[in-house]
Each structure stands twice: as structure tokens, then as C-alpha cells.
């Protein structure tokens, strides 16, 4: 399962997804400190910083689970 998270914070949903064996493919978070935490724990995930500029079009058909915090 491929997981994407919006308004990710420090990655609570991402961590739970990882525990479930899901692949965290992307997260969207604008808080700089939270982004550093996410980058540390999920270095293979694509990171976006502005939900207003984020387009999910490239991810169409590639994300199975979408969470929002």
C-alpha cells in the first residue's frame, strides 16, 4: 500500500503507516521543524511544503491511502 499524508505534523500517521508495512510516498507539511523530523524519519518520501501549491495529479493512481492531520 502506498500512503500519502497531508498536514503531516511530525509524522504520526506516517509512523503508523510504516508500522502497518505501508510505503510512505509523500507528505505535505509547511512547518520547518516538522519537515526536518519527517525528512529524518522518512528520507525516501517526497516532501512538499505548501498545500496550496501541491498538485496530486502526478500521484494519481499511485496512492492507495491518503491521511490528513
Helices and strands as residue ranges (DSSP letters): E 2-6, H 12-19, E 23-28, H 32-41, E 46-48, G 57-59, E 65-68
